[in-house]
Amino acid sequence: MSELVYYDLKRAATMTPSLSVQVARELGRRIVAGTYEPDTLIDDENALAQRYQVSRVVIRDAVKILVGKGLLDVRRGIGTRVRPRNQWILLDDDVLAWHITAPPNEHFLTQLMDIRRSFEPKAARWAAERATDENLKEIEAALVGMEQEKGSIENFIIADALFHRSVLRAAHNEFLTAMEGVIYSALLVSVRITNQDPRENETSIPFHREVYEAIAAKDGDKAERLTEALLGDATARLKDKDFKA
């Protein structure tokens, strides 16, 4: 699945990115995919400029972008080194998006699911307590979308992401809304592992409908419990899958 789906969900600007941003994205994808391993040097400025057919100024600006995301470290007289993963800004939208097309990383995905399980059940509880009529309509519309797109892998997962985004927004907490990217990345990375057969989509719809009904009924306890069960089931299915597929 393309990382562009992530940017669409985030409603990122659709303008054509500058050359430096394009090069930064290409290098970032390679770093996240492991083509450039942590603590190794990437190609020098001249080699990169020749490869991408751009000026050294463009390469310099691209490297600065990746330094800002924690992926690279520039040392005068030594070169540009890939920083260890524990120094990356993992919640950065681009870093999350680049994991979508990289080879599946079991450890990364497990951590994403840990984070989702830490905040989404509470978000569902608060959505039950705070959701407006408009919020409920948005959640229901996403659920209907899941039902309509159950025969499609990509469209179904987009509807699924919209469902969780709607619940998060219904909690009316700006800090939670800022975590949307974690949900998108987790769903879009895991879809290649857990949703290889679109016939499996239908089994998750009743779980989501129960969450929606609990929120609509303003039953915070039930909404929290059901969301924890929903994410627990997703985590269990991930553990049963082959990450080398």
Helices and strands as residue ranges (DSSP letters): H 4-9, H 19-33, H 45-52, H 56-68, E 72-75, E 79-82, G 85-87, H 93-101, H 106-130, H 133-148, H 153-170, H 174-177, H 180-194, G 198-204, H 205-216, H 220-239
